[in-house]
Amino acid sequence: MDNFITLKVVTPGDDPEEPYNTHQPLQVVFNRSLQAVGGGANRDRFTLEYQDQELDLNRKIADYVAQFGWVDGAVLELTPRPEVI
């Protein structure tokens, strides 16, 4: 289980908390979180953030574990992008 970390994602709906393989890209977390709010069709309207910083979905989860010191229970946020009118 060394390659797994449990991440919680705060969303406008449910707040899924699941284990993720740290060798996967953050895109996996984003996709599961988006499914939890039913926003799959509007993926470009959301960002995944940590401490108000937008995360690069192509980076591996392990990269952010190293950068931010994430441990089990680290909280990310699925944030709707502000609408530009």
C-alpha positions as CSV (number, residue, x, y, z in Angstrom):
1,M,0.0,0.0,0.0
2,D,3.1,2.3,-0.1
3,N,2.0,3.5,-3.6
4,F,-1.4,4.7,-2.4
5,I,-2.6,7.9,-0.8
6,T,-6.1,8.8,0.3
7,L,-7.2,12.1,-1.0
8,K,-10.4,14.0,-0.2
9,V,-11.8,16.3,-2.8
10,V,-14.2,19.1,-1.8
11,T,-16.7,19.6,-4.5
12,P,-20.0,21.5,-5.0
13,G,-21.7,18.2,-4.4
14,D,-20.4,15.1,-2.6
15,D,-16.9,15.1,-1.2
16,P,-15.3,11.9,-2.3
17,E,-12.4,10.5,-0.3
18,E,-10.7,7.6,-2.0
19,P,-7.3,5.9,-2.2
20,Y,-5.3,6.7,-5.4
21,N,-2.2,5.2,-6.8
22,T,0.6,7.8,-6.6
23,H,2.0,6.7,-9.9
24,Q,-1.2,7.9,-11.7
25,P,-1.6,11.4,-13.1
26,L,-3.7,13.8,-11.1
27,Q,-6.2,13.6,-14.1
28,V,-7.5,10.4,-12.5
29,V,-8.5,12.3,-9.3
30,F,-10.1,15.0,-11.4
31,N,-12.1,12.6,-13.5
32,R,-13.5,10.7,-10.4
33,S,-14.3,14.0,-8.7
34,L,-16.1,15.3,-11.7
35,Q,-18.2,12.1,-11.9
36,A,-19.2,12.7,-8.3
37,V,-20.8,16.0,-9.2
38,G,-22.1,14.9,-12.6
39,G,-20.0,17.5,-14.4
40,G,-18.3,15.1,-16.9
41,A,-19.7,17.1,-19.9
42,N,-18.4,20.4,-18.5
43,R,-14.9,19.4,-17.5
44,D,-13.4,22.6,-18.9
45,R,-15.5,24.5,-16.4
46,F,-13.7,23.0,-13.4
47,T,-10.1,23.1,-12.0
48,L,-8.5,20.9,-9.3
49,E,-6.8,23.0,-6.7
50,Y,-4.8,22.7,-3.5
51,Q,-4.6,25.7,-1.2
52,D,-6.0,28.0,-3.9
53,Q,-3.4,26.9,-6.4
54,E,-4.5,25.3,-9.7
55,L,-2.9,21.9,-10.2
56,D,-1.5,20.4,-13.4
57,L,-3.6,17.4,-14.1
58,N,-0.8,15.8,-16.2
59,R,1.6,15.6,-13.3
60,K,1.8,12.4,-11.2
61,I,0.2,12.4,-7.8
62,A,3.6,11.4,-6.4
63,D,5.0,14.7,-7.7
64,Y,2.6,16.6,-5.6
65,V,3.1,14.3,-2.6
66,A,6.8,15.3,-2.8
67,Q,6.1,19.0,-3.5
68,F,3.5,19.7,-0.9
69,G,4.1,16.8,1.6
70,W,0.6,15.3,1.1
71,V,-0.4,12.6,3.5
72,D,-3.5,10.5,3.7
73,G,-6.5,12.7,4.0
74,A,-5.0,15.7,2.1
75,V,-7.8,17.9,0.9
76,L,-8.1,19.1,-2.7
77,E,-10.8,21.3,-4.2
78,L,-12.8,20.8,-7.4
79,T,-13.6,24.4,-8.2
80,P,-15.9,25.8,-10.9
81,R,-14.0,28.3,-13.1
82,P,-15.5,31.8,-13.0
83,E,-17.7,32.3,-16.0
84,V,-16.3,34.9,-18.4
85,I,-19.2,37.0,-19.9
